[in-house]
Amino acid sequence: MMNKRVIRIIGIFLGVSLALWGYTYFQNSSIEKVLEGKDVLDVVPISTNDHLVIYQSDQMIHGDHYSKGILGWGLDGSSAPAIMNRAEDTIFRIDNFSVISINNKGFLYGYVDPMKIKQIRFQNGDFSVRTDVNSSYWHLPMLSEEVSFKAQQLSVILEDGTEVFYPFEGLN
C-alpha cells in the first residue's frame, strides 16, 4: 500500500515536471519567439547555440547574448547600451558603441551615422577586421574576450577617407 502511494506521488511529480518543462521549452523553442516584441536590428550567430542580438529601444542600441539550453533559448548576458546620436551631436563619440563578451570572444557594436562614416575598423596585431557602414548600426568581432583595447586599435573611417582613432576626440 505504501509503495503504490510513493510510486503514484513520484509519477505525478514526474508528469507535472515534464509538462512544465514542455510548456517552457515550447515558449522558448526558437530565437524568434524569445525576441518577439523587441525592435531587433540583427541576430548574429556566434555558434549553433549562441547568438548576439542587437536591438534598439528609445535612443539606445543594446547587445544581448542569447544561448540555447535545456529550457530553450534564454538571455545569457547583456552589456551597457550604446547611445544613438542626435543631429546636433558630434559625428562619433565613445558612448556610441559598447562591447560584449560571448564564448571567449569580444564583440563591438553600436550606432553610427552612415552618411558621415564609411567604415569601422578594429586591429590587434595581425588581426584586423573592418565593416562597411550601410545602416545606423554596426558590429565587429574582437580577437578575444578581452573587451578593453588601446587607442590605436579602434578607428572610424570618414566618408572623405580620414581615419580617426579612439577616443575620437576632435570629431564634430
Buried (B, 14 or more C-beta within 10 A) or exposed (E): EEEEEEEEEEEEEEEEEEEEEEEBBEEBBEBEEBBEEEEBBBBBEBEEEBBBBBBBEEEBBBBBBBBBEEEBBBEBEEBEBBBBBEEEBBBBBBBBBBBBBBEEBBBBBBBBBBEBBBBBBBBBEEEEBBBEBEEBBBBBBBBEBEBEBEEEBBBBBBBEEEEBBBEBEEBE
